[in-house]
Amino acid sequence: MSTTKEKIINTISISEIYPKLLNGNRGECAMHENTSSPSFRYHPDTKSWNCFSCGTGGSVIDLCKHMNNISYREAVMELANEHKIPINEEDKKTIKAREIIENVLSTFTDLCHENLMNSEYYEDLKDRRGFSEDIITEYKIGLFDNTIKPKLKKMFNNTQLVYAGLLSKK
């Protein structure tokens, strides 16, 4: 029995939901400003896509997520509803778990980035290592120290932190 994710990927072609395919399997990327040449590539044989300019890629689900600025769960639900693909209960649980993990990791990234921006290491990173403020912000470069874990434990339970790989089972 295939999963909802597999059904979506095998049923919906990227070319169906992506209007910017220009020439065969190439086109402009929806994730960034237009460039002088099409950097988006669709690979029908693997049912995947990638952009050589911004480095994003994935399945039709990932494309829907990026194009609409929605969560993975929302992209699965939207595509399944639009194409009348049923979602079983086990898949709903898996999708929800993935969304929780993404939320935990996003929060972790934000906390570490904020921690760096408010630390003495920020200026060192810029001055001695040559990182620009734009790069530090764009890539959310951060600093993990002993202040992060207590903040995470206030926001998430231990099970969520273990599943996200931020806490080990003991």
C-alpha positions in Angstrom: 0.0 0.0 0.0 1.5 3.4 -1.0 1.4 6.4 1.2 -0.4 9.6 0.5 2.9 11.3 -0.2 3.8 8.6 -2.8 0.3 8.9 -4.4 0.7 12.7 -4.7 4.2 12.4 -6.2 3.2 9.7 -8.6 -0.1 11.3 -9.6 0.6 15.0 -9.9 3.2 16.3 -12.3 5.3 19.3 -11.4 4.4 20.8 -14.7 0.7 20.7 -13.7 1.2 23.1 -10.8 4.2 25.1 -12.0 3.2 27.7 -14.5 6.7 29.1 -15.2 8.1 26.2 -17.2 9.3 27.9 -20.4 11.1 25.5 -22.6 10.5 21.8 -22.0 11.6 21.1 -18.5 13.3 24.4 -17.8 12.0 27.7 -16.4 12.2 30.6 -14.0 12.3 29.7 -10.3 9.4 30.9 -8.2 11.6 31.1 -5.1 13.7 34.1 -6.2 13.8 37.1 -8.5 14.1 36.4 -12.2 17.6 35.8 -13.5 18.9 36.2 -17.0 18.6 32.5 -17.7 16.2 29.9 -16.5 17.7 28.1 -13.5 14.7 25.9 -12.6 14.9 22.3 -13.9 12.1 19.7 -13.8 13.2 16.0 -13.9 10.2 14.0 -15.0 12.1 10.6 -14.7 12.6 11.2 -11.0 9.5 13.4 -10.5 11.7 16.1 -8.9 12.9 19.6 -9.5 15.8 21.8 -8.5 17.0 25.4 -9.0 20.7 25.8 -9.7 20.5 29.4 -8.6 19.0 29.3 -5.1 19.7 25.6 -4.3 16.2 24.5 -3.5 14.6 21.4 -4.9 12.4 18.4 -4.1 9.1 16.8 -5.0 5.8 18.3 -6.1 5.0 18.7 -2.4 8.1 20.7 -1.7 7.4 22.9 -4.8 3.8 23.6 -3.6 5.2 24.4 -0.1 7.7 26.9 -1.4 5.5 28.5 -4.0 2.6 29.1 -1.5 4.8 29.7 1.5 2.9 27.0 3.5 3.9 24.1 5.7 4.6 20.6 4.5 1.3 19.4 6.0 -0.6 22.2 4.3 1.0 21.4 1.0 0.1 17.7 1.3 -3.5 18.5 2.3 -3.9 21.1 -0.5 -2.6 18.8 -3.3 -4.5 15.8 -2.0 -7.7 17.9 -1.9 -7.3 19.4 -5.3 -6.6 16.1 -6.9 -9.0 14.0 -4.8 -6.3 11.8 -3.3 -7.5 10.3 0.0 -5.3 10.7 3.1 -5.4 7.8 5.6 -5.1 8.2 9.3 -1.5 6.8 9.5 -0.4 9.4 7.0 -2.1 12.2 8.9 -0.1 11.2 12.0 3.2 11.1 10.0 2.4 14.5 8.4 1.6 16.0 11.8 4.9 14.6 13.3 6.9 16.1 10.5 5.3 19.5 11.0 6.1 19.4 14.7 9.7 18.5 14.0 10.0 21.3 11.4 8.6 23.7 14.0 11.0 22.5 16.7 14.0 22.9 14.3 12.9 26.3 13.1 12.5 27.5 16.6 16.0 26.1 17.5 17.5 27.9 14.5 15.8 31.2 15.5 16.9 30.9 19.1 20.5 30.2 18.1 20.5 33.0 15.6 19.1 35.5 18.1 21.7 34.3 20.6 24.6 35.0 18.2 23.2 38.4 17.3 23.2 39.4 21.0 26.6 37.9 21.8 30.2 39.2 21.7 30.9 36.6 19.0 28.8 38.4 16.4 31.3 41.2 15.9 34.1 38.6 15.8 32.3 36.6 13.1 32.0 39.8 11.0 35.4 41.3 11.6 37.9 38.3 11.9 36.1 35.8 9.8 34.7 38.1 7.2 31.0 37.2 7.4 28.7 40.0 6.2 25.6 40.9 8.2 23.5 39.9 5.2 25.1 36.4 5.1 24.7 35.9 8.8 21.0 36.9 8.6 20.2 35.1 5.3 21.6 31.8 6.5 20.5 32.3 10.1 24.0 31.5 11.4 23.7 31.0 15.2 25.4 30.2 18.4 24.4 27.3 20.6 25.3 27.5 24.2 23.9 26.5 27.6 21.0 29.0 27.4 19.3 27.4 24.4 18.2 24.0 25.9 16.2 25.5 28.8 14.4 27.8 26.4 13.5 24.8 24.2 12.3 22.8 27.1 9.9 25.6 28.0 8.5 25.5 24.5 8.5 21.8 23.7 8.2 18.5 25.5 11.0 16.0 25.7 9.5 13.7 23.1 9.3 16.4 20.5 12.9 17.4 21.2 14.1 13.8 20.9 12.2 13.3 17.6 13.8 16.5 16.3 17.2 15.2 17.2 17.9 17.9 19.8 17.8 15.7 22.9 19.0 12.2 23.4 16.9 9.4 24.9 18.2 8.5 28.4 
